[in-house]
Amino acid sequence: SGSILAAQLLINSYDVAVFWSGGRHHAKRNSASGFCYVNDIVIAILELRKRYDRILYLDLDAHHGDAVEQAFFSTSSVLTLSIHRAEPGFF
């Protein structure tokens, strides 16, 4: 995935890496959700954790990055911040 490649570039030499088509942030460990079946963000963060002790994941999207938050909820090494539309009945 491009998100994983971007993480690898950051680990090896780049200061900035962006993959605009990534962000399947609804896929959960055991189920697809919100049109997402593989959570490339979680995999990219796990790749970044090989080099960096702490990660800030900033999610700027219409929808809450729920599955990324759930994946790292019990660790202090990844902070997730989701800025999204909040409205009853909205995903």
C-alpha positions in Angstrom: 0.0 0.0 0.0 1.1 3.6 -0.5 0.6 4.3 3.2 3.1 1.6 4.1 5.5 2.9 1.5 5.2 6.4 2.9 6.0 5.0 6.4 9.0 3.2 5.0 10.3 6.4 3.3 9.9 8.3 6.5 11.9 5.6 8.4 14.7 5.6 5.8 15.3 9.1 4.7 12.4 11.4 3.9 11.2 14.2 6.1 7.7 14.3 4.6 5.7 11.6 2.8 2.0 11.8 1.7 -0.2 9.2 0.2 -3.5 10.8 -0.7 -5.4 7.7 -1.5 -4.8 6.0 1.9 -6.8 6.3 5.0 -9.0 3.3 5.2 -9.5 4.1 8.9 -12.8 2.2 9.5 -11.5 -1.3 8.9 -11.3 -3.2 12.2 -9.1 -6.1 13.1 -11.8 -8.7 12.4 -14.3 -7.0 10.2 -14.7 -4.6 7.3 -16.5 -1.3 8.0 -17.4 1.9 6.2 -16.2 0.6 2.8 -12.8 -0.3 4.3 -11.6 -3.9 4.5 -7.9 -3.3 5.3 -6.7 -0.6 7.7 -3.6 0.7 5.9 -3.2 3.4 8.5 -2.8 0.9 11.4 -0.3 -1.1 9.3 1.7 2.1 8.5 1.7 3.2 12.1 3.0 -0.3 13.1 5.8 0.2 10.5 6.7 3.6 11.9 6.8 2.2 15.4 9.9 0.1 14.3 11.9 3.4 14.4 9.9 6.0 16.4 8.9 5.6 20.0 5.9 7.8 19.8 3.5 8.5 17.0 0.8 11.2 16.6 -2.0 10.2 14.2 -4.0 13.2 13.0 -7.1 12.3 11.2 -8.7 15.2 9.2 -11.8 13.6 7.6 -15.6 13.9 7.5 -15.7 10.7 9.6 -14.2 9.7 12.9 -11.1 7.5 12.5 -12.7 4.9 14.8 -10.8 1.8 14.0 -7.4 3.5 14.3 -8.4 4.8 17.7 -9.5 1.4 18.8 -6.3 -0.3 17.5 -4.1 2.0 19.7 -6.4 2.7 22.6 -4.5 0.7 25.2 -1.0 2.1 24.3 0.6 5.4 25.3 3.0 5.2 22.3 0.3 6.3 19.7 -1.9 9.3 20.2 -4.8 9.5 17.8 -6.6 12.8 17.2 -9.6 12.8 14.9 -11.2 16.0 13.7 -14.4 15.2 11.9 -18.0 16.0 11.4 -20.1 15.2 14.5 -23.8 14.8 14.0 -26.3 12.2 15.2 -26.7 9.4 12.6 -23.5 10.4 10.8 -20.9 7.5 10.5 
